């Protein structure tokens, strides 16, 4: 092997390793609030009032392999422990009050977010008398359960004039209620 091809092989190998780590979101900070070696998947990224943040999902090996979701710093959950708005939940159950995580503080002045997993049949979630937010499929190939998720950002002005918030209710494509399920 020539010196030039050896250099090319090393550069390609390093680039692939860096890309794989970035895509998998591997946590390797020993001071992380999450178990070392766990992986998280970025579900959505946001910018609010100049603050970059994201919604993540992961399986927590320290919590009996519970499915978890969290609002985090854009660098991931291991960089969020000192943020006043970072929050999360694990072990979503099938009850109306345990089927989602609601009222978590979010970046922005007096802002909150509600989010959680829903079954595949749920294409939207009613969050106020005037608003149904869409659901998104949980990504395949990341060790996450089958299903969908939803998220709504609630600034201080939410839900808007004439509207009122309601307990989140998953809905199917026909607008019929879908029950929360255990995740």
Secondary structure, 3 states (H helix, E strand, C coil): CCHHHHHHHHHHHHHHHHHHHHHHCECCCCCCCCCCCCEEEEEEEEEECCEEEEEEEEEEHHHCCEEEEEEEECCCHHHCCCCCCCEEEECCCCCCCCCCEEEEECCCCCCEEEEEEECCCCCEEEEECCEEEECEECCCCCCCCCCEEEEEEECCCCCCCCCCEEEEEEECCCCCECCCCCC
